[in-house]
Amino acid sequence: MDPVVAKLLGFGMVLTRTSAFFLVLPVFGWRSIPRNIKVAATVLTSVFFSITVPFSTGPEPISTFEAILLLGIEAVYGFTLGLIAALVFYAVRLSGNIIEQQMGFTMAQILDPLTGESAQPLGMFFEMIFIILFLSANGHHLFLLALNRSYQAFPAGSMPTVPVLVQGVVEAGSTLLVAGLRLAAPLLAAFLLLMVVLAVLARIAPEMNILFISFPLRVGLGLLLIGILLPFINAFVAEFADWMGVLLPL
């Protein structure tokens, strides 16, 4: 293959994987970030990786169809990497949504300035706290490190098998549910205890309006426990890095 064509094809494959990775990735893929910033970051990152990482296309010339197939493979792999990272990243928001349901804030909706979509306020608050802690710990470097490791494990022009990618997505989805429930577990236990107390009061004093007094008690208990347990979100930052190393098909 002509060296110039090989270089252009290698850069195209690197650019495709990086673009697909950044497309669904938290922090880098948010709508609040201007498009020119996204394009510049993607191109600069692709230029860096195209210079430093190897790519395998073979010495034989390839047809246009084969080149499109290689680009499609890179897009699938990059999208899968970003999807796995996004699923684990949103565990904090899921825990906030679970707590909101217990507090009775299910109908509360606000506009998420990061994604441009409607979101529940408490879940978004949890995510904002996690993002601040994540970025302060240089967590965004973790995404770039994962992308670099993907080129070391599977150079441009190669990718893991489909079962490996599917397994990574499925395990990331289960991790999202388990981590979200685990973060919300102390508050769920407290709300369960509160419901038992209210049920006992309803039996002791039937004339008491339990529905009327349960809402302020649930809100007050939820806000109190959130203030107590909020610092523990910092521990999930290190746990997120561990999950990334385990779940990503690298």
VORO-30863 format. One record per atom (N, C-alpha, C): x, y, z; chain; atom name. Coordinates in nm, 3 decimals. Last residue first. Layout:
% residues N
X;Y;Z;A;CA
...
END
This chain:
% residues 250
-1.017;-0.403;2.695;A;N
-0.882;-0.358;2.661;A;CA
-0.784;-0.474;2.671;A;C
-1.318;-0.333;2.735;A;N
-1.253;-0.442;2.661;A;CA
-1.117;-0.399;2.609;A;C
-1.382;-0.221;3.065;A;N
-1.348;-0.185;2.928;A;CA
-1.279;-0.302;2.858;A;C
-1.403;-0.326;3.326;A;N
-1.512;-0.344;3.230;A;CA
-1.473;-0.314;3.087;A;C
-1.170;-0.268;3.476;A;N
-1.223;-0.406;3.470;A;CA
-1.317;-0.424;3.352;A;C
-1.115;0.002;3.460;A;N
-1.009;-0.094;3.428;A;CA
-1.059;-0.235;3.411;A;C
-1.359;0.105;3.549;A;N
-1.315;0.128;3.411;A;CA
-1.207;0.030;3.370;A;C
-1.357;0.029;3.816;A;N
-1.454;-0.032;3.725;A;CA
-1.415;-0.013;3.580;A;C
-1.152;0.198;3.910;A;N
-1.137;0.053;3.916;A;CA
-1.233;-0.017;3.821;A;C
-1.269;0.448;3.869;A;N
-1.145;0.414;3.798;A;CA
-1.122;0.264;3.798;A;C
-1.480;0.426;4.052;A;N
-1.509;0.439;3.909;A;CA
-1.387;0.404;3.826;A;C
-1.347;0.426;4.292;A;N
-1.415;0.303;4.251;A;CA
-1.448;0.307;4.101;A;C
-1.266;0.690;4.303;A;N
-1.165;0.585;4.292;A;CA
-1.227;0.454;4.247;A;C
-1.529;0.797;4.319;A;N
-1.436;0.840;4.214;A;CA
-1.327;0.735;4.194;A;C
-1.654;0.704;4.544;A;N
-1.694;0.644;4.418;A;CA
-1.602;0.686;4.304;A;C
-1.564;0.861;4.748;A;N
-1.509;0.726;4.738;A;CA
-1.544;0.660;4.606;A;C
-1.722;1.086;4.722;A;N
-1.581;1.096;4.685;A;CA
-1.518;0.958;4.670;A;C
-1.959;1.021;4.835;A;N
-1.952;1.016;4.689;A;CA
-1.808;1.022;4.642;A;C
-1.945;1.071;5.102;A;N
-1.905;0.938;5.060;A;CA
-1.904;0.923;4.908;A;C
-2.051;1.325;5.152;A;N
-1.904;1.311;5.137;A;CA
-1.860;1.174;5.087;A;C
-2.333;1.262;5.176;A;N
-2.280;1.322;5.054;A;CA
-2.128;1.310;5.043;A;C
-2.440;1.171;5.412;A;N
-2.378;1.072;5.325;A;CA
-2.314;1.132;5.200;A;C
-2.547;1.398;5.539;A;N
-2.453;1.313;5.611;A;CA
-2.373;1.225;5.515;A;C
-2.717;1.511;5.348;A;N
-2.608;1.591;5.403;A;CA
-2.503;1.508;5.475;A;C
-2.890;1.293;5.321;A;N
-2.809;1.335;5.207;A;CA
-2.690;1.419;5.255;A;C
-3.015;1.291;5.569;A;N
-2.925;1.181;5.535;A;CA
-2.838;1.215;5.415;A;C
-3.163;1.532;5.549;A;N
-3.067;1.510;5.657;A;CA
-2.966;1.402;5.621;A;C
-3.325;1.487;5.327;A;N
-3.227;1.595;5.322;A;CA
-3.121;1.579;5.431;A;C
-3.480;1.269;5.425;A;N
-3.396;1.255;5.306;A;CA
-3.289;1.362;5.300;A;C
-3.614;1.380;5.643;A;N
-3.520;1.269;5.664;A;CA
-3.426;1.253;5.546;A;C
-3.768;1.576;5.507;A;N
-3.671;1.614;5.608;A;CA
-3.568;1.505;5.634;A;C
-3.924;1.411;5.337;A;N
-3.836;1.514;5.281;A;CA
-3.728;1.553;5.382;A;C
-4.058;1.250;5.523;A;N
-3.972;1.189;5.420;A;CA
-3.875;1.289;5.362;A;C
-4.197;1.447;5.668;A;N
-4.101;1.359;5.736;A;CA
-4.005;1.296;5.636;A;C
-4.365;1.562;5.475;A;N
-4.256;1.643;5.535;A;CA
-4.153;1.559;5.609;A;C
-4.519;1.314;5.418;A;N
-4.440;1.385;5.317;A;CA
-4.333;1.475;5.379;A;C
-4.655;1.227;5.646;A;N
-4.544;1.146;5.593;A;CA
-4.457;1.224;5.496;A;C
-4.870;1.380;5.717;A;N
-4.746;1.403;5.791;A;CA
-4.628;1.325;5.733;A;C
-5.064;1.292;5.535;A;N
-5.035;1.435;5.546;A;CA
-4.901;1.459;5.614;A;C
-5.083;1.020;5.574;A;N
-5.041;1.070;5.443;A;CA
-4.999;1.216;5.451;A;C
-5.180;1.004;5.834;A;N
-5.043;0.960;5.806;A;CA
-4.994;1.015;5.673;A;C
-5.367;1.163;6.037;A;N
-5.355;1.165;5.890;A;CA
-5.209;1.133;5.853;A;C
-5.506;0.981;6.305;A;N
-5.394;1.061;6.255;A;CA
-5.386;1.050;6.103;A;C
-5.693;0.801;6.388;A;N
-5.741;0.932;6.348;A;CA
-5.631;1.022;6.292;A;C
-5.549;0.577;6.472;A;N
-5.614;0.574;6.339;A;CA
-5.663;0.711;6.293;A;C
-5.285;0.527;6.635;A;N
-5.374;0.644;6.629;A;CA
-5.440;0.649;6.492;A;C
-5.176;0.271;6.593;A;N
-5.197;0.321;6.728;A;CA
-5.298;0.435;6.729;A;C
-5.165;0.243;6.318;A;N
-5.241;0.145;6.396;A;CA
-5.272;0.196;6.536;A;C
-5.006;0.458;6.249;A;N
-5.139;0.449;6.189;A;CA
-5.226;0.348;6.264;A;C
-4.773;0.394;6.384;A;N
-4.851;0.510;6.429;A;CA
-4.992;0.506;6.373;A;C
-4.689;0.179;6.225;A;N
-4.723;0.156;6.367;A;CA
-4.807;0.271;6.421;A;C
-4.641;0.315;5.988;A;N
-4.743;0.211;5.991;A;CA
-4.786;0.180;6.134;A;C
-4.433;0.481;6.065;A;N
-4.561;0.541;6.027;A;CA
-4.673;0.440;6.028;A;C
-4.237;0.284;6.109;A;N
-4.280;0.370;6.219;A;CA
-4.415;0.433;6.188;A;C
-4.212;0.184;5.849;A;N
-4.255;0.095;5.957;A;CA
-4.307;0.177;6.075;A;C
-4.117;0.410;5.716;A;N
-4.247;0.355;5.678;A;CA
-4.300;0.260;5.786;A;C
-3.866;0.435;5.841;A;N
-3.967;0.540;5.858;A;CA
-4.106;0.488;5.824;A;C
-3.739;0.207;5.746;A;N
-3.765;0.219;5.890;A;CA
-3.871;0.325;5.918;A;C
-3.727;0.283;5.478;A;N
-3.801;0.163;5.516;A;CA
-3.835;0.166;5.664;A;C
-3.558;0.503;5.496;A;N
-3.697;0.524;5.455;A;CA
-3.783;0.402;5.487;A;C
-3.322;0.372;5.574;A;N
-3.383;0.470;5.663;A;CA
-3.528;0.495;5.626;A;C
-3.273;0.212;5.349;A;N
-3.297;0.149;5.478;A;CA
-3.364;0.246;5.576;A;C
-3.232;0.414;5.159;A;N
-3.344;0.321;5.143;A;CA
-3.376;0.251;5.274;A;C
-2.999;0.527;5.259;A;N
-3.122;0.606;5.262;A;CA
-3.244;0.518;5.241;A;C
-2.816;0.315;5.216;A;N
-2.842;0.368;5.352;A;CA
-2.971;0.448;5.361;A;C
-2.841;0.275;4.923;A;N
-2.885;0.175;5.021;A;CA
-2.907;0.231;5.161;A;C
-2.743;0.434;4.723;A;N
-2.869;0.476;4.784;A;CA
-2.914;0.384;4.896;A;C
-2.515;0.297;4.649;A;N
-2.501;0.433;4.698;A;CA
-2.628;0.480;4.770;A;C
-2.634;0.058;4.565;A;N
-2.545;0.056;4.680;A;CA
-2.525;0.197;4.736;A;C
-2.778;0.135;4.338;A;N
-2.850;0.086;4.455;A;CA
-2.762;0.088;4.580;A;C
-2.559;0.209;4.173;A;N
-2.662;0.305;4.208;A;CA
-2.741;0.263;4.332;A;C
-2.419;-0.034;4.154;A;N
-2.355;0.081;4.218;A;CA
-2.458;0.186;4.259;A;C
-2.614;-0.194;4.021;A;N
-2.561;-0.234;4.152;A;CA
-2.500;-0.113;4.224;A;C
-2.662;-0.051;3.781;A;N
-2.771;-0.078;3.875;A;CA
-2.718;-0.109;4.015;A;C
-2.400;-0.039;3.670;A;N
-2.479;0.082;3.689;A;CA
-2.588;0.059;3.793;A;C
-2.341;-0.310;3.648;A;N
-2.265;-0.228;3.743;A;CA
-2.337;-0.098;3.773;A;C
-2.512;-0.378;3.441;A;N
-2.535;-0.436;3.573;A;CA
-2.459;-0.359;3.681;A;C
-2.390;-0.226;3.236;A;N
-2.528;-0.201;3.276;A;CA
-2.560;-0.258;3.413;A;C
-2.138;-0.348;3.226;A;N
-2.147;-0.207;3.265;A;CA
-2.289;-0.171;3.306;A;C
-2.213;-0.601;3.137;A;N
-2.155;-0.588;3.271;A;CA
-2.157;-0.443;3.318;A;C
-2.303;-0.527;2.879;A;N
-2.394;-0.591;2.975;A;CA
-2.341;-0.577;3.117;A;C
-2.067;-0.424;2.765;A;N
-2.184;-0.338;2.781;A;CA
-2.280;-0.396;2.884;A;C
-1.898;-0.653;2.772;A;N
-1.860;-0.531;2.842;A;CA
-1.978;-0.438;2.866;A;C
-2.043;-0.831;2.610;A;N
-2.022;-0.863;2.751;A;CA
-1.983;-0.739;2.830;A;C
-2.018;-0.702;2.365;A;N
-2.151;-0.717;2.425;A;CA
-2.138;-0.747;2.574;A;C
-1.740;-0.726;2.324;A;N
-1.802;-0.594;2.335;A;CA
-1.938;-0.602;2.403;A;C
-1.716;-1.005;2.314;A;N
-1.641;-0.929;2.414;A;CA
-1.702;-0.791;2.434;A;C
-1.878;-1.076;2.092;A;N
-1.914;-1.118;2.228;A;CA
-1.841;-1.043;2.338;A;C
-1.724;-0.951;1.878;A;N
-1.853;-0.896;1.920;A;CA
-1.895;-0.946;2.059;A;C
-1.370;-0.924;1.950;A;N
-1.487;-0.989;1.892;A;CA
-1.615;-0.928;1.948;A;C
-1.177;-0.618;1.921;A;N
-1.217;-0.744;1.984;A;CA
-1.342;-0.801;1.919;A;C
-1.004;-0.508;1.620;A;N
-1.098;-0.485;1.729;A;CA
-1.130;-0.619;1.796;A;C
-0.795;-0.322;1.395;A;N
-0.833;-0.446;1.462;A;CA
-0.927;-0.410;1.576;A;C
-0.746;-0.073;1.307;A;N
-0.758;-0.176;1.205;A;CA
-0.793;-0.311;1.263;A;C
-0.538;0.033;1.561;A;N
-0.632;0.074;1.458;A;CA
-0.630;-0.025;1.344;A;C
-0.479;-0.229;1.807;A;N
-0.438;-0.119;1.719;A;CA
-0.546;-0.086;1.616;A;C
-0.571;-0.313;2.103;A;N
-0.627;-0.338;1.969;A;CA
-0.589;-0.219;1.880;A;C
-0.397;-0.236;2.310;A;N
-0.457;-0.369;2.308;A;CA
-0.507;-0.407;2.169;A;C
-0.324;0.023;2.238;A;N
-0.221;-0.074;2.269;A;CA
-0.274;-0.217;2.263;A;C
-0.568;0.144;2.206;A;N
-0.481;0.133;2.088;A;CA
-0.365;0.037;2.114;A;C
-0.660;0.131;2.467;A;N
-0.735;0.060;2.362;A;CA
-0.651;0.045;2.236;A;C
-0.487;0.296;2.602;A;N
-0.476;0.153;2.624;A;CA
-0.553;0.073;2.519;A;C
-0.588;0.543;2.510;A;N
-0.451;0.502;2.476;A;CA
-0.433;0.351;2.494;A;C
-0.840;0.539;2.630;A;N
-0.829;0.542;2.484;A;CA
-0.690;0.499;2.439;A;C
-0.762;0.543;2.898;A;N
-0.836;0.429;2.847;A;CA
-0.830;0.423;2.695;A;C
-0.642;0.795;2.906;A;N
-0.561;0.677;2.931;A;CA
-0.630;0.551;2.880;A;C
-0.865;0.954;2.862;A;N
-0.757;0.954;2.763;A;CA
-0.665;0.833;2.781;A;C
-1.004;0.893;3.098;A;N
-1.064;0.863;2.968;A;CA
-0.957;0.857;2.859;A;C
-0.830;0.991;3.292;A;N
-0.860;0.848;3.290;A;CA
-0.921;0.807;3.156;A;C
-0.837;1.260;3.271;A;N
-0.718;1.192;3.218;A;CA
-0.740;1.041;3.209;A;C
-1.064;1.317;3.409;A;N
-1.073;1.321;3.263;A;CA
-0.950;1.259;3.198;A;C
-0.984;1.314;3.675;A;N
-1.050;1.196;3.622;A;CA
-1.063;1.196;3.472;A;C
-0.848;1.487;3.843;A;N
-0.797;1.462;3.708;A;CA
-0.856;1.334;3.648;A;C
-0.990;1.545;4.067;A;N
-0.895;1.434;4.078;A;CA
-0.834;1.397;3.943;A;C
-1.163;1.733;3.972;A;N
-1.058;1.778;4.063;A;CA
-0.952;1.671;4.085;A;C
-1.338;1.570;3.829;A;N
-1.246;1.657;3.755;A;CA
-1.134;1.708;3.845;A;C
-1.469;1.443;4.046;A;N
-1.404;1.365;3.939;A;CA
-1.301;1.449;3.865;A;C
-1.581;1.647;4.194;A;N
-1.480;1.563;4.255;A;CA
-1.400;1.486;4.150;A;C
-1.757;1.743;3.997;A;N
-1.656;1.832;4.057;A;CA
-1.544;1.751;4.119;A;C
-1.912;1.514;3.951;A;N
-1.833;1.571;3.843;A;CA
-1.723;1.661;3.898;A;C
-2.041;1.480;4.198;A;N
-1.949;1.378;4.151;A;CA
-1.859;1.432;4.040;A;C
-2.199;1.710;4.201;A;N
-2.099;1.690;4.305;A;CA
-1.995;1.589;4.259;A;C
-2.359;1.653;3.976;A;N
-2.274;1.772;3.977;A;CA
-2.163;1.758;4.082;A;C
-2.497;1.425;4.061;A;N
-2.402;1.414;3.949;A;CA
-2.309;1.534;3.945;A;C
-2.653;1.529;4.266;A;N
-2.555;1.425;4.295;A;CA
-2.450;1.417;4.185;A;C
-2.808;1.702;4.106;A;N
-2.723;1.756;4.212;A;CA
-2.615;1.655;4.250;A;C
-2.947;1.521;3.948;A;N
-2.851;1.611;3.883;A;CA
-2.756;1.673;3.986;A;C
-3.103;1.402;4.145;A;N
-3.009;1.321;4.069;A;CA
-2.904;1.407;4.000;A;C
-3.253;1.624;4.225;A;N
-3.161;1.562;4.320;A;CA
-3.058;1.474;4.249;A;C
-3.402;1.698;3.989;A;N
-3.305;1.789;4.052;A;CA
-3.206;1.720;4.144;A;C
-3.416;1.508;3.689;A;N
-3.465;1.528;3.824;A;CA
-3.360;1.602;3.905;A;C
-3.429;1.660;3.363;A;N
-3.371;1.570;3.463;A;CA
-3.432;1.601;3.597;A;C
-3.439;1.717;3.014;A;N
-3.502;1.729;3.144;A;CA
-3.444;1.624;3.238;A;C
-3.133;1.816;2.843;A;N
-3.252;1.735;2.859;A;CA
-3.311;1.757;2.998;A;C
-2.882;1.925;2.816;A;N
-2.991;1.989;2.746;A;CA
-3.121;1.912;2.755;A;C
-2.661;1.836;2.954;A;N
-2.707;1.754;2.843;A;CA
-2.818;1.819;2.762;A;C
-2.612;2.052;3.129;A;N
-2.502;1.978;3.070;A;CA
-2.544;1.901;2.946;A;C
-2.843;2.158;3.238;A;N
-2.764;2.244;3.149;A;CA
-2.650;2.170;3.080;A;C
-3.149;2.006;3.253;A;N
-3.008;1.977;3.280;A;CA
-2.922;2.063;3.187;A;C
-3.432;2.150;3.382;A;N
-3.349;2.137;3.262;A;CA
-3.205;2.116;3.302;A;C
-3.634;1.950;3.604;A;N
-3.564;2.072;3.567;A;CA
-3.481;2.045;3.443;A;C
-3.908;1.816;3.781;A;N
-3.825;1.812;3.661;A;CA
-3.762;1.949;3.639;A;C
-4.084;1.618;4.005;A;N
-4.000;1.738;3.991;A;CA
-3.906;1.722;3.872;A;C
-4.210;1.379;4.042;A;N
-4.266;1.468;3.940;A;CA
-4.182;1.594;3.920;A;C
-4.072;1.263;4.257;A;N
-4.068;1.200;4.125;A;CA
-4.113;1.295;4.015;A;C
-4.028;1.318;4.521;A;N
-3.995;1.422;4.424;A;CA
-3.997;1.368;4.281;A;C
-4.052;1.148;4.739;A;N
-4.172;1.200;4.678;A;CA
-4.148;1.310;4.578;A;C
-3.840;1.016;4.846;A;N
-3.874;1.143;4.908;A;CA
-4.002;1.203;4.850;A;C
-3.815;0.798;4.677;A;N
-3.850;0.774;4.816;A;CA
-3.893;0.902;4.887;A;C
-3.738;0.928;4.443;A;N
-3.863;0.852;4.446;A;CA
-3.909;0.826;4.588;A;C
-3.490;1.028;4.523;A;N
-3.600;1.120;4.493;A;CA
-3.735;1.049;4.495;A;C
-3.339;0.796;4.537;A;N
-3.368;0.868;4.661;A;CA
-3.484;0.965;4.639;A;C
-3.326;0.735;4.264;A;N
-3.389;0.640;4.357;A;CA
-3.428;0.711;4.487;A;C
-3.184;0.956;4.170;A;N
-3.322;0.935;4.125;A;CA
-3.396;0.838;4.217;A;C
-2.935;0.912;4.294;A;N
-3.014;1.030;4.326;A;CA
-3.159;1.017;4.286;A;C
-2.859;0.677;4.164;A;N
-2.882;0.675;4.308;A;CA
-2.963;0.797;4.352;A;C
-2.832;0.779;3.903;A;N
-2.934;0.678;3.932;A;CA
-2.963;0.671;4.081;A;C
-2.611;0.946;3.936;A;N
-2.741;1.004;3.904;A;CA
-2.854;0.905;3.933;A;C
-2.418;0.749;3.984;A;N
-2.446;0.850;4.087;A;CA
-2.581;0.915;4.062;A;C
-2.408;0.609;3.746;A;N
-2.455;0.540;3.866;A;CA
-2.492;0.639;3.976;A;C
-2.301;0.718;3.519;A;N
-2.434;0.764;3.558;A;CA
-2.490;0.689;3.678;A;C
-2.060;0.585;3.476;A;N
-2.055;0.724;3.522;A;CA
-2.191;0.768;3.578;A;C
-2.132;0.344;3.363;A;N
-2.079;0.343;3.500;A;CA
-2.082;0.485;3.559;A;C
-2.220;0.444;3.113;A;N
-2.310;0.366;3.199;A;CA
-2.262;0.366;3.343;A;C
-1.992;0.567;3.006;A;N
-2.108;0.648;3.040;A;CA
-2.203;0.574;3.134;A;C
-1.818;0.350;2.960;A;N
-1.779;0.454;3.055;A;CA
-1.900;0.537;3.099;A;C
-1.972;0.216;2.765;A;N
-1.940;0.149;2.891;A;CA
-1.902;0.253;2.998;A;C
-1.974;0.408;2.561;A;N
-2.099;0.366;2.624;A;CA
-2.074;0.299;2.757;A;C
-1.704;0.425;2.486;A;N
-1.770;0.540;2.546;A;CA
-1.899;0.504;2.617;A;C
-1.671;0.163;2.381;A;N
-1.588;0.212;2.493;A;CA
-1.655;0.329;2.563;A;C
-1.859;0.170;2.172;A;N
-1.876;0.076;2.283;A;CA
-1.795;0.119;2.404;A;C
-1.749;0.363;2.003;A;N
-1.881;0.387;2.063;A;CA
-1.903;0.296;2.183;A;C
-1.511;0.231;1.927;A;N
-1.505;0.356;2.002;A;CA
-1.637;0.388;2.071;A;C
-1.622;0.010;1.788;A;N
-1.538;-0.010;1.905;A;CA
-1.532;0.117;1.991;A;C
-1.764;0.135;1.581;A;N
-1.833;0.046;1.675;A;CA
-1.752;0.030;1.803;A;C
-1.558;0.273;1.449;A;N
-1.670;0.347;1.507;A;CA
-1.744;0.263;1.611;A;C
-1.396;0.063;1.360;A;N
-1.342;0.158;1.457;A;CA
-1.454;0.237;1.525;A;C
-1.575;-0.052;1.178;A;N
-1.529;-0.129;1.294;A;CA
-1.474;-0.037;1.401;A;C
-1.592;0.156;0.991;A;N
-1.710;0.115;1.066;A;CA
-1.674;0.035;1.190;A;C
-1.333;0.155;0.891;A;N
-1.381;0.273;0.963;A;CA
-1.505;0.240;1.045;A;C
-1.333;-0.098;0.769;A;N
-1.240;-0.070;0.878;A;CA
-1.284;0.051;0.960;A;C
-1.530;-0.052;0.573;A;N
-1.552;-0.154;0.676;A;CA
-1.459;-0.132;0.795;A;C
-1.404;0.137;0.415;A;N
-1.526;0.175;0.487;A;CA
-1.556;0.077;0.599;A;C
-1.195;-0.027;0.320;A;N
-1.163;0.092;0.400;A;CA
-1.285;0.138;0.479;A;C
-1.341;-0.215;0.175;A;N
-1.264;-0.259;0.291;A;CA
-1.226;-0.141;0.380;A;C
-1.442;-0.048;-0.026;A;N
-1.534;-0.117;0.065;A;CA
-1.461;-0.163;0.191;A;C
-1.210;0.028;-0.157;A;N
-1.290;0.130;-0.086;A;CA
-1.385;0.065;0.013;A;C
-0.949;-0.217;-0.089;A;N
-1.050;-0.151;-0.170;A;CA
-1.124;-0.046;-0.087;A;C
-0.597;-0.210;-0.026;A;N
-0.733;-0.243;0.014;A;CA
-0.830;-0.161;-0.070;A;C
-0.280;-0.361;-0.096;A;N
-0.377;-0.253;-0.116;A;CA
-0.517;-0.300;-0.076;A;C
-0.090;-0.523;0.164;A;N
-0.164;-0.528;0.039;A;CA
-0.258;-0.408;0.027;A;C
0.019;-0.506;0.418;A;N
0.094;-0.447;0.307;A;CA
0.016;-0.442;0.177;A;C
-0.208;-0.404;0.684;A;N
-0.150;-0.502;0.594;A;CA
-0.077;-0.436;0.480;A;C
-0.302;-0.240;0.875;A;N
-0.387;-0.253;0.756;A;CA
-0.333;-0.357;0.659;A;C
-0.273;-0.140;1.195;A;N
-0.248;-0.256;1.109;A;CA
-0.350;-0.259;0.996;A;C
-0.090;0.102;1.378;A;N
-0.214;0.060;1.313;A;CA
-0.180;-0.049;1.212;A;C
0.043;0.236;1.688;A;N
0.052;0.161;1.563;A;CA
-0.087;0.136;1.504;A;C
0.063;0.578;1.810;A;N
0.015;0.440;1.821;A;CA
0.028;0.369;1.687;A;C
0.158;0.837;1.757;A;N
0.221;0.756;1.862;A;CA
0.179;0.611;1.866;A;C
0.011;0.956;1.555;A;N
0.158;0.962;1.550;A;CA
0.222;0.860;1.643;A;C
-0.249;0.918;1.628;A;N
-0.207;0.866;1.497;A;CA
-0.056;0.868;1.481;A;C
-0.261;1.054;1.870;A;N
-0.261;0.908;1.872;A;CA
-0.219;0.850;1.738;A;C
-0.247;1.324;1.777;A;N
-0.149;1.271;1.872;A;CA
-0.144;1.119;1.867;A;C
-0.471;1.336;1.611;A;N
-0.338;1.360;1.556;A;CA
-0.231;1.303;1.647;A;C
-0.674;1.292;1.800;A;N
-0.652;1.195;1.692;A;CA
-0.515;1.212;1.629;A;C
-0.653;1.522;1.958;A;N
-0.630;1.390;2.019;A;CA
-0.602;1.285;1.912;A;C
-0.720;1.711;1.764;A;N
-0.588;1.714;1.826;A;CA
-0.554;1.581;1.893;A;C
-0.985;1.632;1.704;A;N
-0.882;1.630;1.599;A;CA
-0.742;1.628;1.662;A;C
-1.115;1.663;1.953;A;N
-1.114;1.533;1.884;A;CA
-1.002;1.525;1.782;A;C
-1.076;1.933;2.011;A;N
-1.022;1.831;2.102;A;CA
-1.013;1.696;2.034;A;C
-1.212;2.047;1.791;A;N
-1.069;2.072;1.810;A;CA
-1.007;1.967;1.902;A;C
-1.473;1.955;1.837;A;N
-1.402;1.918;1.713;A;CA
-1.252;1.936;1.730;A;C
-1.529;2.072;2.087;A;N
-1.534;1.927;2.071;A;CA
-1.453;1.883;1.949;A;C
-1.508;2.342;2.019;A;N
-1.419;2.286;2.121;A;CA
-1.413;2.134;2.109;A;C
-1.714;2.364;1.837;A;N
-1.578;2.387;1.789;A;CA
-1.475;2.335;1.889;A;C
-1.937;2.315;1.999;A;N
-1.898;2.216;1.899;A;CA
-1.755;2.237;1.850;A;C
-1.918;2.376;2.354;A;N
-1.931;2.421;2.214;A;CA
-1.876;2.320;2.115;A;C
-2.091;2.186;2.593;A;N
-1.958;2.219;2.540;A;CA
-1.973;2.262;2.394;A;C
-2.350;2.106;2.635;A;N
-2.312;2.240;2.682;A;CA
-2.174;2.281;2.632;A;C
-2.370;1.844;2.560;A;N
-2.416;1.946;2.466;A;CA
-2.375;2.086;2.507;A;C
-2.091;1.630;2.630;A;N
-2.207;1.707;2.673;A;CA
-2.241;1.815;2.571;A;C
-1.866;1.471;2.585;A;N
-1.977;1.465;2.491;A;CA
-2.098;1.546;2.529;A;C
-1.683;1.501;2.793;A;N
-1.644;1.541;2.658;A;CA
-1.764;1.551;2.565;A;C
-1.867;1.426;3.014;A;N
-1.778;1.542;3.017;A;CA
-1.745;1.587;2.876;A;C
-1.912;1.087;2.892;A;N
-1.943;1.199;2.983;A;CA
-1.832;1.303;2.980;A;C
-1.927;0.992;2.549;A;N
-1.849;0.997;2.672;A;CA
-1.898;1.111;2.761;A;C
-2.032;0.975;2.301;A;N
-2.118;0.933;2.412;A;CA
-2.049;0.945;2.546;A;C
-1.823;1.087;2.148;A;N
-1.961;1.119;2.118;A;CA
-2.053;1.088;2.236;A;C
-1.570;0.993;2.202;A;N
-1.608;1.120;2.262;A;CA
-1.757;1.150;2.244;A;C
-1.583;0.758;2.044;A;N
-1.560;0.751;2.188;A;CA
-1.605;0.878;2.258;A;C
-1.612;0.856;1.787;A;N
-1.718;0.773;1.843;A;CA
-1.705;0.762;1.994;A;C
-1.364;0.992;1.769;A;N
-1.491;1.065;1.757;A;CA
-1.606;0.986;1.817;A;C
-1.179;0.780;1.794;A;N
-1.180;0.888;1.892;A;CA
-1.312;0.964;1.889;A;C
-1.240;0.626;1.566;A;N
-1.254;0.568;1.700;A;CA
-1.262;0.678;1.806;A;C
-1.190;0.819;1.363;A;N
-1.321;0.757;1.376;A;CA
-1.341;0.699;1.515;A;C
-0.919;0.878;1.396;A;N
-1.019;0.984;1.412;A;CA
-1.158;0.926;1.432;A;C
-0.809;0.628;1.336;A;N
-0.790;0.686;1.469;A;CA
-0.895;0.793;1.496;A;C
-0.889;0.608;1.068;A;N
-0.935;0.509;1.165;A;CA
-0.921;0.561;1.307;A;C
-0.755;0.831;0.957;A;N
-0.901;0.822;0.951;A;CA
-0.957;0.721;1.051;A;C
-0.489;0.760;0.999;A;N
-0.544;0.876;1.070;A;CA
-0.696;0.873;1.069;A;C
-0.480;0.537;0.826;A;N
-0.455;0.520;0.969;A;CA
-0.510;0.637;1.050;A;C
-0.528;0.664;0.583;A;N
-0.624;0.566;0.632;A;CA
-0.605;0.543;0.782;A;C
-0.298;0.823;0.569;A;N
-0.430;0.885;0.571;A;CA
-0.536;0.790;0.624;A;C
-0.099;0.623;0.567;A;N
-0.102;0.721;0.674;A;CA
-0.240;0.787;0.685;A;C
-0.168;0.489;0.329;A;N
-0.171;0.416;0.456;A;CA
-0.177;0.513;0.574;A;C
-0.122;0.690;0.144;A;N
-0.259;0.639;0.161;A;CA
-0.272;0.565;0.294;A;C
0.156;0.709;0.177;A;N
0.070;0.826;0.203;A;CA
-0.074;0.782;0.228;A;C
0.250;0.451;0.105;A;N
0.268;0.502;0.242;A;CA
0.177;0.620;0.275;A;C
0.043;0.226;-0.072;A;N
0.116;0.352;-0.079;A;CA
0.130;0.409;0.063;A;C
0.085;-0.119;0.000;A;N
0.000;0.000;0.000;A;CA
0.088;0.125;0.000;A;C
END
